[in-house]
Amino acid sequence: MKTITAHKAVRHFSALVDEARAAPVAVTRHKRTVAVVISPSDYRDFARLKDEALRSEVAQALADIENAPANDDKAVRVLARLMKRAGR
């Protein structure tokens, strides 16, 4: 993956966007990656995979809840974990 400093990214934003259309570009600040610029199609693919993973996790959690004994607090822990993962 190509890497560019944040300073160069600001100064050459148009070129950064053009490069990101072809392949992801890492943006660094103080030698640490702070962002990755990707094409819209790569973002859609990423978002779809993330959504599929979350749906799978929710389905598994619901199955765990359904199979848990009525007095088990596992259901509460599972729901709390899912809500945290979903950012709520």
C-alpha positions, 0 to 999 in steps of 0.5 A: 500500500502506498503511504503519504504524509498528512502534510503531503495529503493536504498539499496534494489532495487531488492527486491523493484522491486520484491515487486512491481510486486505483488502490488504497493509500495510507496517510501518516502523521509522525510515522503512524498511520492515521487514515487510509483513503479508499475508492468508493467501491472499496468502501462499499465492499468493506461496509457490506462485509462489516454489515454481514459480520454484524448480522452473523454475530447478531444471529449467533447472539439471538441463538445463544439467548434462545438456548440460555436458561431463563435465569441465566444472565448470559442474555444480558451480557450478550445484548450488552456486547452487541450494543457496544459493538454496534456503537450504541 
